[in-house]
Amino acid sequence: MAEALVKICGLQDVEVLKSMKRLPLDYIGFVFAPSRRRVTAEQAALLAAELSGWETGKAPGAAGVFVNPELEELQELLAVVPLEVIQLHGQESPDYCREVKLAFPQAKVWKALSVAGSGQAEGAEGQSIVDSYAGTVDALLLDTYDPQGSGGSGRTFDWGRIPLFRQAAARHGLPLFVAGGLHPDNVGELLRDYSPDGVDVSSGVESSGVKDIAKMTSFVERVKQS
């Protein structure tokens, strides 16, 4: 199996980003949705400029996290920030994802799917949802259902549901990422038992709400050793 990809999300500080340049990361995430980690286009542009000269070789791609954005918002932001990934974390429909993909062919489109109770995507329904996004996105990301829709809950979901989504995604050749409550002490178990194509972490590598280089290093090491 190919080595899992790693995305660290919610970067806000240039100095913190500079401290991460020795980590073999695949993606760095900037949050543009309402959140305490939200950054402006101008802040993100400064952060994205730091992605050049990465010490481990290929620089990580810049991913922007959005919740139900208007196309105009995306247009204005991508004119300032060179995003490699547009990550849609709201209730964006397959048709809307297709619109985004056509409007911004230079970027990949990832769609987050909510997993948990309250009648959210699971089982056969989850497979049907995966099928509906086939051909409209470049990857799918499973995250814990958040009733506030803020683009990330920081809590795990029932990983036993992953295989159904993975099977459906594999049928369409879609990479499957997992997020939600990940941290250095549980990511190895996730990779060993469920083999997602990638993992996405934010609060699990923070201390007192700030990205912690020791936790980030430990997280990446656990992923790359799995």
C-alpha positions as a printed Julia matrix, in Angstrom:
226×3 Matrix{Float64}:
   0.0    0.0     0.0
   1.2    3.5    -0.8
   2.36   5.7     2.07
  -0.51   7.74    3.5
  -0.58  11.44    2.69
  -0.48  13.97    5.53
  -2.28  17.3     5.74
  -1.87  19.63    8.7
  -4.67  22.15    8.76
  -5.36  25.47   10.43
  -2.0   27.2    10.02
  -2.02  30.89   10.95
   1.51  31.84   11.97
   4.45  32.32    9.62
   7.03  31.51   12.3
   5.27  28.25   13.14
   5.22  27.35    9.46
   8.95  28.05    9.19
   9.54  25.62   12.06
   7.76  22.88   10.08
  10.0   22.94    6.99
  11.77  19.72    7.92
   8.53  17.73    8.13
   7.66  15.56    5.1
   4.17  16.98    4.63
   1.93  16.67    1.59
  -0.54  19.49    2.28
  -0.84  22.55    4.51
  -4.38  23.75    5.17
  -5.63  27.31    5.54
  -9.12  27.82    6.95
 -11.27  30.44    5.25
 -14.52  29.34    6.92
 -15.74  30.87   10.2
 -13.38  29.45   12.83
 -10.87  30.57   15.43
  -8.26  29.38   12.92
  -9.63  31.5    10.1
  -7.15  33.51    8.03
  -7.62  36.26    5.47
  -6.53  35.93    1.87
  -3.6   38.24    2.6
  -2.48  36.18    5.6
  -2.77  32.98    3.59
  -0.71  34.47    0.75
   2.12  35.21    3.19
   1.9   31.69    4.59
   1.78  30.1     1.13
   4.94  31.99    0.16
   6.75  30.05    2.9
   5.98  26.73    1.23
   8.83  27.23   -1.22
  12.22  25.98   -0.13
  10.81  23.08    1.88
  13.74  21.15    3.34
  12.39  17.64    2.66
  12.13  18.12   -1.09
   8.75  18.66   -2.73
   6.91  21.52   -1.06
   3.49  20.7     0.43
   0.48  21.89   -1.52
  -1.69  24.7    -0.15
  -5.27  23.65    0.62
  -8.07  26.08    1.42
 -10.96  24.98    3.63
 -14.34  26.53    2.82
 -17.9   26.06    4.03
 -20.59  26.76    1.41
 -18.57  29.43   -0.45
 -19.9   31.45   -3.35
 -18.01  31.08   -6.62
 -17.19  34.78   -6.44
 -15.54  34.27   -3.05
 -13.4   31.49   -4.45
 -12.51  33.58   -7.5
 -11.35  36.5    -5.37
  -9.37  34.3    -3.02
  -7.6   32.23   -5.66
  -6.52  35.44   -7.34
  -4.49  36.14   -4.19
  -3.59  32.67   -2.87
  -2.25  29.9    -5.16
  -4.29  27.01   -3.79
  -3.61  23.47   -4.98
  -6.73  22.16   -3.23
 -10.2   23.62   -2.66
 -11.64  21.66    0.28
 -15.41  22.03    0.58
 -16.62  21.32    4.09
 -20.27  22.38    4.03
 -23.4   21.18    2.28
 -22.04  21.64   -1.22
 -23.95  19.49   -3.73
 -22.33  17.35   -6.43
 -23.53  19.86   -9.03
 -21.86  22.71   -7.14
 -18.63  20.73   -6.79
 -18.68  20.19  -10.55
 -19.1   23.95  -11.04
 -16.09  24.62   -8.83
 -14.02  22.02  -10.65
 -14.85  23.57  -14.02
 -14.28  27.13  -12.79
 -10.87  26.38  -11.25
  -9.19  23.65  -13.32
  -5.82  24.48  -11.76
  -6.98  23.2    -8.36
  -8.15  19.85   -7.03
 -11.57  19.74   -5.36
 -11.99  17.73   -2.16
 -15.39  17.17   -0.57
 -15.77  16.49    3.14
 -18.52  14.06    4.15
 -19.95  14.09    7.67
 -20.03  10.75    9.49
 -21.97  10.12   12.73
 -25.51   9.96   14.08
 -28.43  12.27   13.44
 -29.16  10.51   10.16
 -25.88  11.62    8.62
 -24.01   9.69    5.96
 -23.48   6.05    6.94
 -23.94   2.54    5.61
 -25.68   2.14    2.27
 -26.67   5.79    2.39
 -23.01   6.72    2.72
 -22.09   4.62   -0.29
 -24.84   6.29   -2.28
 -23.49   9.71   -1.31
 -20.0    8.69   -2.44
 -21.47   7.56   -5.76
 -23.21  10.91   -6.19
 -19.91  12.82   -5.95
 -18.04  10.58   -8.4
 -16.81  12.61  -11.34
 -17.37  15.92   -9.54
 -14.43  15.88   -7.08
 -10.82  14.68   -6.9
 -10.91  13.25   -3.36
 -13.24  12.67   -0.42
 -12.61  13.34    3.25
 -14.51  11.75    6.13
 -14.97  13.91    9.22
 -17.12  13.81   12.33
 -20.55  15.34   11.95
 -20.56  18.87   13.33
 -24.06  20.36   13.79
 -22.55  23.84   13.66
 -21.03  23.13   10.26
 -17.81  24.93   11.14
 -15.56  22.74    9.03
 -14.16  20.38   11.65
 -15.22  19.1    15.05
 -11.98  17.83   16.56
 -13.77  14.59   17.57
 -13.45  11.07   16.18
 -16.3    9.18   14.55
 -16.93   5.43   14.46
 -14.04   4.22   12.33
 -15.9    0.97   11.73
 -17.83   2.86    9.06
 -14.7    3.65    7.03
 -14.6    0.4     4.97
 -17.98   1.06    3.33
 -16.87   4.52    2.26
 -13.46   3.23    1.19
 -15.01   0.54   -1.0
 -17.32   3.05   -2.65
 -14.5    5.56   -3.17
 -12.21   2.88   -4.6
 -14.83   1.96   -7.19
 -14.51   5.45   -8.58
 -10.75   5.81   -8.1
 -11.24   8.52   -5.46
  -8.61   8.93   -2.72
 -10.15   8.83    0.76
  -8.84  11.03    3.58
  -9.87  10.76    7.23
 -10.08  13.64    9.72
 -11.73  14.21   13.07
 -10.05  13.84   16.44
  -6.75  12.51   15.12
  -3.56  12.91   17.18
  -0.15  11.2    17.48
  -1.48   8.45   19.78
  -4.33   7.21   17.58
  -3.28   7.82   13.98
  -1.18   4.64   13.86
  -4.22   2.54   14.78
  -6.31   4.24   12.11
  -3.72   3.56    9.42
  -3.09  -0.01   10.51
  -6.74  -1.02   10.71
  -8.4    1.06    7.97
  -5.68   2.16    5.5
  -7.05   5.53    4.36
  -5.17   7.25    1.55
  -4.48  10.26    3.73
  -5.06  11.9     7.1
  -5.97  15.46    8.02
  -5.16  16.86   11.48
  -5.56  20.23   13.19
  -6.39  20.45   16.91
  -4.69  17.11   17.61
  -1.28  18.69   17.03
  -1.91  21.81   19.09
  -1.12  22.85   22.65
  -3.33  25.57   24.13
  -4.74  26.29   20.67
  -1.33  26.76   19.01
   0.38  24.35   16.61
   2.99  22.38   18.57
   6.1   21.38   16.59
   6.77  18.38   18.87
   3.24  17.04   18.37
   3.35  17.7    14.63
   6.68  15.9    14.35
   5.37  12.93   16.34
   2.2   12.77   14.23
   4.08  12.8    10.93
   6.54  10.18   12.17
   3.69   7.87   13.21
   2.11   8.22    9.77
   5.28   7.68    7.8
   6.26   4.67    9.91
   2.87   2.97    9.52
